[in-house]
Amino acid sequence: MRDQRVVIVGGSSGMGLRVAQLVVAAGGRVVIGGRDPDRLAQAVATLGDRAESRRVDNTDKTSIAAFFDGIGGFDHLFTPGSSQLSGRIDEIDDDTAESPFRSKFWGQYYAVKHALPHLAKTGSIVLMSGAYSQRPLAGAAAYVACNSAIEGLARALAVELAPIRVNAISPGLIDTELWQKRPKEAREQAHARYASLSTLQRVGTVDEAADAVLFLMRNTYTTGSALFTDGGYTLR
Ligand SMILES: NC(=O)c1ccc[n+]([C@@H]2O[C@H](COP(=O)([O-])OP(=O)(O)OC[C@H]3O[C@@H](n4cnc5c(N)ncnc54)[C@H](OP(=O)(O)O)[C@@H]3O)[C@@H](O)[C@H]2O)c1
């Protein structure tokens, strides 16, 4: 990744931030995006002078266009930023039901669209999916379908945008800030359930997921793939 410039929409926390740390440690540069300016500033302070930040809310097309406007050339795009809710089809309102597609699907689609004028032809795009795409749990139908759609989008864009490579990462449960923000009891229950359902009988670490993202950026013969960093959750 030496001298590579990587743009991460959703780079101030979790898997996005860890990818940014790995890129900088390998001699690359990063531009991280997110909604909360304080979080962005804190992240840049830990990343050092090869990092910069820009505000973006990927539920808003105008904000995505402004994020990429004048950003300069770069080599890889990673888009883990997402704010969605989920629930059972017979319990949630329409706004909640539509939130995964609004932020995670269309947010990534429009990020790719506005990134393209700046993205190197030798570069790559890593979309964020999730392993529930292939093995759903009850209570998240729209979120599950959204992840399946993102894996389809990666395949379609790989064909459409070649030689730019496009892949998706489909993590299982990864113990990020997203989980650490939740009440302890609910988090522990969800982690224990995931561990019992997965082949490796544990949840994943941020390092394990970030390492898979770096692989997809670096490996010049992989395109159109969904890489399941899920401890074998989808095998059972
Ligand atoms: N953790 C898991 O177990 C897991 C498993 C499978 C898939 N995933 C997927 O992985 C992605 C990231 O998860 P994570 O656990 O790393 O989350 P995280 O630690 O909460 O980080 C999310 C990042 O995205 C940014 N973000 C959130 N909403 C945004 C928006 N509307 N526009 C732009 N940026 C936004 C956040 O900053 P701001 O809040 O300041 O905007 C933050 O930088 C999500 O798409 C999630 O569905 C997670």
The ligand as a MOL file (V3000), in Angstrom:
LIG
                    3D

  0  0  0     0  0            999 V3000
M  V30 BEGIN CTAB
M  V30 COUNTS 48 52 0 0 0
M  V30 BEGIN ATOM
M  V30 1 N -19.7520 -4.9270 13.2440 0
M  V30 2 C -20.3790 -5.9730 12.7310 0
M  V30 3 O -20.6510 -6.9690 13.4110 0
M  V30 4 C -20.7550 -5.9620 11.2640 0
M  V30 5 C -21.0410 -7.1900 10.6430 0
M  V30 6 C -21.3750 -7.1990 9.3000 0
M  V30 7 C -21.4320 -6.0070 8.5980 0
M  V30 8 N -21.1770 -4.8390 9.2360 0 CHG=1
M  V30 9 C -21.2560 -3.5990 8.4640 0
M  V30 10 O -20.0230 -2.9030 8.5630 0
M  V30 11 C -20.2430 -1.5060 8.4580 0
M  V30 12 C -19.4530 -0.7640 9.5120 0
M  V30 13 O -19.6150 -1.3970 10.7240 0
M  V30 14 P -18.6880 -1.0920 11.9880 0
M  V30 15 O -19.0420 -2.1420 12.9650 0
M  V30 16 O -17.2750 -0.8860 11.5960 0 CHG=-1
M  V30 17 O -19.3840 0.3020 12.4770 0
M  V30 18 P -18.9330 1.5210 13.3710 0
M  V30 19 O -17.7810 1.2100 14.2700 0
M  V30 20 O -20.1960 2.0370 13.9710 0
M  V30 21 O -18.4010 2.5950 12.2740 0
M  V30 22 C -19.2660 3.1280 11.3240 0
M  V30 23 C -18.5600 4.2660 10.5910 0
M  V30 24 O -19.4190 4.7470 9.5620 0
M  V30 25 C -19.7320 6.1180 9.7900 0
M  V30 26 N -21.1260 6.3330 9.3760 0
M  V30 27 C -22.2540 5.8850 9.9730 0
M  V30 28 N -23.3370 6.3090 9.3210 0
M  V30 29 C -22.8930 7.0540 8.2740 0
M  V30 30 C -23.5300 7.7870 7.2430 0
M  V30 31 N -24.8710 7.8490 7.1490 0
M  V30 32 N -22.7640 8.4340 6.3370 0
M  V30 33 C -21.4170 8.3840 6.4070 0
M  V30 34 N -20.7450 7.7180 7.3780 0
M  V30 35 C -21.4850 7.0660 8.3030 0
M  V30 36 C -19.4850 6.3370 11.2880 0
M  V30 37 O -19.2060 7.6930 11.6400 0
M  V30 38 P -20.4240 8.7340 11.9930 0
M  V30 39 O -21.3900 7.9750 12.8710 0
M  V30 40 O -19.7460 9.8900 12.6530 0
M  V30 41 O -21.0180 9.0990 10.6760 0
M  V30 42 C -18.2470 5.4600 11.4750 0
M  V30 43 O -17.0910 6.1140 10.9860 0
M  V30 44 C -21.7540 -1.3300 8.4420 0
M  V30 45 O -22.1710 -1.1880 7.1000 0
M  V30 46 C -22.2920 -2.6330 8.9890 0
M  V30 47 O -23.5780 -2.9520 8.4560 0
M  V30 48 C -20.8380 -4.7790 10.5500 0
M  V30 END ATOM
M  V30 BEGIN BOND
M  V30 1 1 1 2
M  V30 2 2 2 3
M  V30 3 1 2 4
M  V30 4 1 4 5
M  V30 5 2 4 48
M  V30 6 2 5 6
M  V30 7 1 6 7
M  V30 8 2 7 8
M  V30 9 1 8 9
M  V30 10 1 8 48
M  V30 11 1 9 10
M  V30 12 1 9 46
M  V30 13 1 10 11
M  V30 14 1 11 12
M  V30 15 1 11 44
M  V30 16 1 12 13
M  V30 17 1 13 14
M  V30 18 2 14 15
M  V30 19 1 14 16
M  V30 20 1 14 17
M  V30 21 1 17 18
M  V30 22 2 18 19
M  V30 23 1 18 20
M  V30 24 1 18 21
M  V30 25 1 21 22
M  V30 26 1 22 23
M  V30 27 1 23 24
M  V30 28 1 23 42
M  V30 29 1 24 25
M  V30 30 1 25 26
M  V30 31 1 25 36
M  V30 32 1 26 27
M  V30 33 1 26 35
M  V30 34 2 27 28
M  V30 35 1 28 29
M  V30 36 1 29 30
M  V30 37 2 29 35
M  V30 38 1 30 31
M  V30 39 2 30 32
M  V30 40 1 32 33
M  V30 41 2 33 34
M  V30 42 1 34 35
M  V30 43 1 36 37
M  V30 44 1 36 42
M  V30 45 1 37 38
M  V30 46 2 38 39
M  V30 47 1 38 40
M  V30 48 1 38 41
M  V30 49 1 42 43
M  V30 50 1 44 45
M  V30 51 1 44 46
M  V30 52 1 46 47
M  V30 END BOND
M  V30 END CTAB
M  END
